[in-house]
Amino acid sequence: MSTQAVPAAPAQPSASAASPGHNAPARKRSVWGLVAWVVGLLFVFPALWMVFLSFHSESDAASNPPKFTAPLTLAGYRDFFNSGQSPWPSLANSATASVCSTVLVLLLAIPAAYALSIRPVKKWTDVMFFFLSTKMLPAVAGLLPIYLIAKNAHLLDNVWLLVVIYASMNLPIAVWMMRSFLAEVPVEMLEAAAIDGARLPTIMTRIIAPVAMPGIAATSLICFIFSWNELLFAKVLTAVVAQTSPVFLTGFITSQGLFLAKVCAAATIISLPVLVAGFAAQDKLVQGLSLGAVK
Amino acid sequence: MAARQRLRAGVGLAALAALTVTMCGCAGAGGLGGGKDSINVLMVNNPQMIDIQKLTADNFTRQTGIKVNYTVLPENDVRDKISQELSSQAGIYDISTISNYEVPFYAKAGWLAPLSNYVARDSGFDQNDIFPGMTKSLTASDGKLYAEPFYGESSFLMYRKDVFAAKGLTMPARPTWPQVAALAAKVDNAQPGLRGICLRGEVGWGQIFAPLTTVVNTFGGTWFDKNWQPQVDSPPFTEATSFYVNLVRQHGEAGAPQAGFTECLNNMEQGKVAMWYDATSAAGSLEGTGSPVAGKMGYVAAPVVKTKTSGWLYAWSWAIEHASKKQDAAWKFISWASSKQYEELVGSKIGWTSVPAGKRLSTYDNPQYVKASEAFAGPTRAAILAADPENPGVQPRPVPGIQFMDFPEFSALATTVSQYVSTAIAGQISVQKALQDGQKVATRATKTYRSK
């Protein structure tokens, strides 16, 4: 996203040093551009450092001060795939939990958002607040009851339990996001379509969907990322069969011996699907997020 | 432009879809938790556990037809997960790795299945070959055995023979703590970047308070007297802690408040410290292939002051969950994993320094093991045999335990106090203040014990 903001800066390249007063806005912009770059790099640095360390040997990765010239190796990645436990089942579980919960969230959030923005129900602000209030309980407070219910319902170590939990965790955010996106749909367009005899399914697919697509992309990406990265519930509720990749990742940490390169390699691989999803949705995402911001 | 963007989005989406499909394909293959001939094992991520993970399919599963599904987690996480699993008796895991700290009260709570009958029927297992002190510490108050050690450890002092020789110093075979402090001062900065000693400073009852409690014991201190009166701010406890904190502040490793076992192992291997007081199991890593200090290390008994010995006793052990429906298969696994034959398998397949040692007397009669671990096998055996959990200090205690006191609240209590001591190592508060606060925590945590 920062790449989108930055090109604005060199739009007026050095309008010569003729008059300082005339030059001030350009300089101000380039200062802000610089700040954006610095902040952006600051955020990306830990991730880049992780990727960098993942190509080191364990002892080079753990050395302090860091060795920038250490020879690169793929040993960390080899360890990830040959650790004695295959990473594929946990990656598959993460994919199942994230994709299915995101689909479930969209199926529920879009109609809800429709009823809150395009055809607002009575007291719709109260409904919105109710949705938000479910996020006010710290997740950890619900952990024990959920664990006990899952245990008695024989749902422990079941990936579909995670699907339901992730969907319910992300639903309030999705409803709020989708509401603000659907609120962008011009009422005139809907009225015009209605006058032309279009019914609800047609209006949904032909009028609302094209306008709301960036919003849907942004919402689903956020839901996907949140579910993919969720650790707390996955750690408590899964065991052998339904273990997700963040839990698998923590398994590389040991209190006896070095593990940094291995964990960095594992974290890099586990981050890839999120990066791919982000890359795929990049255009829609920037459009979608800035759309919400203008409102 | 728009076409390119669409193309890019299309490619990305296709890749994601392909990834999801392939991964979902694997989900079927991965879902094998509930099979009849399979058991689930929850274990800590230590190198010995990773080795067994690699050796199981070709050996245990081939011999018995029992498939083993492992879950490995780092130490703190595995403790949380195990107490959650056992307290709810969820029955997901048949076997968990616990230690001699947890066994007595987990057994008392009815969370574990007794192993005594299995041991009696399994003549090949040879329980008498297990270190007697270890068998005792894995036996609950009802007299039944509830866990079998996978590997055991005590603590000893490790030092760089080459550094000591270069400075013309000799390490006594049974050093005292004042001697160690004097040696630390002499070898400190003997080489550029070399500090005198590595001592754990990281928060956690199993981190700083493992070595520190043994120091407290030998200085004449204790956490509690036999009537459960807290002794955390008593003169011997304070003296021991001040000694430890001053030693590590004056001649200890850089970044001491964050240094645990791993950091000290790293410091030792990288030649950043000349001595290290820690677990005997560290020696296997220090002498292992690829270690820069292999062959340069010497090992002597844990330093003492008022007691004859001071080494701790700890064993990662296999225990069967009471709710497990596959206890027979689970015992077969334990009987294999803790056997002499398994030690030989590791020796031949992985290397003799990687053997999960410290649990069987016969290990130290095995010529191949003794040859490979010449430097530390003797001191390790002596340290484990000398460790006496019933009487580790100078006064009677309410419960056994050397580097811990064996009651459930100890872990949380000592972790809280370790935060204060770690802060004192960082120099932000005094040892007196740390222990005064610690005394309050200890008093609160054990109120019910005193009223009994």
HADDOCK unambig.tbl for C-alpha pairs under 7 A between the chains (distance, minus, plus):
assign (segid A and resid 84 and name CA) (segid B and resid 50 and name CA) 6.88 0.50 0.50
assign (segid A and resid 84 and name CA) (segid B and resid 53 and name CA) 5.48 0.50 0.50
assign (segid A and resid 84 and name CA) (segid B and resid 54 and name CA) 5.01 0.50 0.50
assign (segid A and resid 88 and name CA) (segid B and resid 23 and name CA) 6.76 0.50 0.50
assign (segid A and resid 88 and name CA) (segid B and resid 26 and name CA) 6.59 0.50 0.50
assign (segid A and resid 89 and name CA) (segid B and resid 26 and name CA) 6.05 0.50 0.50
assign (segid A and resid 89 and name CA) (segid B and resid 27 and name CA) 5.42 0.50 0.50
assign (segid A and resid 89 and name CA) (segid B and resid 30 and name CA) 4.90 0.50 0.50
assign (segid A and resid 91 and name CA) (segid B and resid 23 and name CA) 6.60 0.50 0.50
assign (segid A and resid 92 and name CA) (segid B and resid 23 and name CA) 4.26 0.50 0.50
assign (segid A and resid 92 and name CA) (segid B and resid 24 and name CA) 5.25 0.50 0.50
assign (segid A and resid 92 and name CA) (segid B and resid 26 and name CA) 6.44 0.50 0.50
assign (segid A and resid 92 and name CA) (segid B and resid 27 and name CA) 5.54 0.50 0.50
assign (segid A and resid 93 and name CA) (segid B and resid 27 and name CA) 6.71 0.50 0.50
assign (segid A and resid 95 and name CA) (segid B and resid 20 and name CA) 5.95 0.50 0.50
assign (segid A and resid 96 and name CA) (segid B and resid 24 and name CA) 6.74 0.50 0.50
assign (segid A and resid 151 and name CA) (segid B and resid 90 and name CA) 6.67 0.50 0.50
assign (segid A and resid 240 and name CA) (segid B and resid 33 and name CA) 5.98 0.50 0.50
assign (segid A and resid 240 and name CA) (segid B and resid 69 and name CA) 6.85 0.50 0.50
assign (segid A and resid 240 and name CA) (segid B and resid 71 and name CA) 6.35 0.50 0.50
assign (segid A and resid 241 and name CA) (segid B and resid 30 and name CA) 6.93 0.50 0.50
assign (segid A and resid 241 and name CA) (segid B and resid 31 and name CA) 5.17 0.50 0.50
assign (segid A and resid 241 and name CA) (segid B and resid 32 and name CA) 6.61 0.50 0.50
assign (segid A and resid 241 and name CA) (segid B and resid 33 and name CA) 5.48 0.50 0.50
assign (segid A and resid 250 and name CA) (segid B and resid 73 and name CA) 6.39 0.50 0.50
assign (segid A and resid 250 and name CA) (segid B and resid 74 and name CA) 6.88 0.50 0.50
assign (segid A and resid 251 and name CA) (segid B and resid 45 and name CA) 6.56 0.50 0.50
assign (segid A and resid 251 and name CA) (segid B and resid 72 and name CA) 5.24 0.50 0.50
assign (segid A and resid 251 and name CA) (segid B and resid 73 and name CA) 4.27 0.50 0.50
assign (segid A and resid 251 and name CA) (segid B and resid 74 and name CA) 5.91 0.50 0.50
assign (segid A and resid 253 and name CA) (segid B and resid 45 and name CA) 7.00 0.50 0.50
assign (segid A and resid 253 and name CA) (segid B and resid 74 and name CA) 5.36 0.50 0.50
assign (segid A and resid 254 and name CA) (segid B and resid 45 and name CA) 5.25 0.50 0.50
assign (segid A and resid 254 and name CA) (segid B and resid 46 and name CA) 5.92 0.50 0.50
assign (segid A and resid 254 and name CA) (segid B and resid 74 and name CA) 5.12 0.50 0.50
assign (segid A and resid 254 and name CA) (segid B and resid 75 and name CA) 6.94 0.50 0.50
assign (segid A and resid 255 and name CA) (segid B and resid 46 and name CA) 6.95 0.50 0.50
assign (segid A and resid 255 and name CA) (segid B and resid 74 and name CA) 6.78 0.50 0.50
assign (segid A and resid 255 and name CA) (segid B and resid 75 and name CA) 6.57 0.50 0.50
assign (segid A and resid 255 and name CA) (segid B and resid 261 and name CA) 6.60 0.50 0.50
assign (segid A and resid 255 and name CA) (segid B and resid 262 and name CA) 5.73 0.50 0.50
assign (segid A and resid 256 and name CA) (segid B and resid 46 and name CA) 5.75 0.50 0.50
assign (segid A and resid 256 and name CA) (segid B and resid 261 and name CA) 6.58 0.50 0.50
assign (segid A and resid 256 and name CA) (segid B and resid 262 and name CA) 5.40 0.50 0.50
assign (segid A and resid 257 and name CA) (segid B and resid 262 and name CA) 5.53 0.50 0.50
assign (segid A and resid 258 and name CA) (segid B and resid 262 and name CA) 6.87 0.50 0.50
assign (segid A and resid 273 and name CA) (segid B and resid 16 and name CA) 6.92 0.50 0.50
assign (segid A and resid 276 and name CA) (segid B and resid 12 and name CA) 6.09 0.50 0.50
assign (segid A and resid 276 and name CA) (segid B and resid 16 and name CA) 6.63 0.50 0.50
assign (segid A and resid 277 and name CA) (segid B and resid 12 and name CA) 6.84 0.50 0.50
assign (segid A and resid 277 and name CA) (segid B and resid 16 and name CA) 6.57 0.50 0.50
assign (segid A and resid 279 and name CA) (segid B and resid 12 and name CA) 6.59 0.50 0.50
assign (segid A and resid 280 and name CA) (segid B and resid 8 and name CA) 6.77 0.50 0.50
assign (segid A and resid 280 and name CA) (segid B and resid 9 and name CA) 4.37 0.50 0.50
assign (segid A and resid 280 and name CA) (segid B and resid 12 and name CA) 4.40 0.50 0.50
assign (segid A and resid 280 and name CA) (segid B and resid 13 and name CA) 5.66 0.50 0.50
assign (segid A and resid 281 and name CA) (segid B and resid 9 and name CA) 6.30 0.50 0.50
